[in-house]
């Protein structure tokens, strides 16, 4: 199996609320997945849940992504220093390798990439990822492209998480996003999103009749780390999880 990550928000909400996301770590490790994406928003009691999660992670060799629902840039274009520092410190506590946030209100010429570079220099062991989210500003191709272009020029250590389904929420072109942002992508969130009664619904890639997700795999670098971010049946349904993993693994072998 190649580098496949399971975001823990993929599992049923009732199981997450009852048992905590830390309860999924050992079973996933035993199934041979490469890593897990810990979701900060799923911590019920943030400090105690984080301690439990840390203990479970230390019993494994899993690759760890720490995802937090915060924005990199505030509404005035300034760096979200306070929340960033908190998230990076929590990430260090969890022994995460990657930190994932949203872009926020990046403003060319105003948002200080020098300040961001200086901040990241304090955390050399952590890689920052910025994901296209479901907002009009954080999921905008032009704004994301400009941010990554300028970050590259300024030698800022940042990479992109490409969420394949979020472009529908912001009425952006998936193909254009791949073309303009593909060179910055190191982490791919795979899902299938379709419209049902006027609402966008996220489902398994196995429900993608046209298998567009395979085209996305082909369009991005082979080394891109993949994550299955769509509803997965209970961890106890081994066949369900195995089918998803095998589908991606088999497709990767054809690339």
Order of alpha helices (4+ residues) and beta strands (2+ residues): beta-alpha-alpha-beta-alpha-beta-alpha-beta-alpha-beta-alpha-beta-alpha-alpha-beta-beta-beta-alpha-beta-alpha
